[in-house]
């Protein structure tokens, strides 16, 4: 039987998690600059999210990492807003309700951390992800908030926590 586990990222996950995320980004044809692909944090996810008011969860099945998602303070923004970050899943994880469960877990942590709103950035052609975000209460914005450095991401969404 396949056992799905959602747990906090561990240092031992860094290399495999970076590979999974980059593979998903390449699969979707995401530009390698101005997106999460270029983030130096991809190779040190444990260290990046092992900070105050920050968390990252990985999803694994039978010991194999299938993806993850995290919450952090929105960069270069003066306000009590977090960002849903680096939510990517391998093809074998999609269509199984894992994304919805992961988002629920991240938003619950954001609430625990005391954030008032959650922001995210994505791409127009990531249709299934955008549907999932909308279903979770995220609403479209006309422009970006803060400055994440992801200038190639041109869909912005926000929801109250």
Protein Blocks (a to p, Z undefined) as FASTA:
>chain_A
ZZdddddddfklmmmmmmmmmmmmmmnopafehpaklpmklmmmmlmmmcghiacdddde
ehiafbdcdddddehiacjddddehiacdfklgonlmmmmmmmmmmmmmmmnopabdcdd
ddfklmmlmmmmmmnopacdfbdehjehpambccdcdddZZ
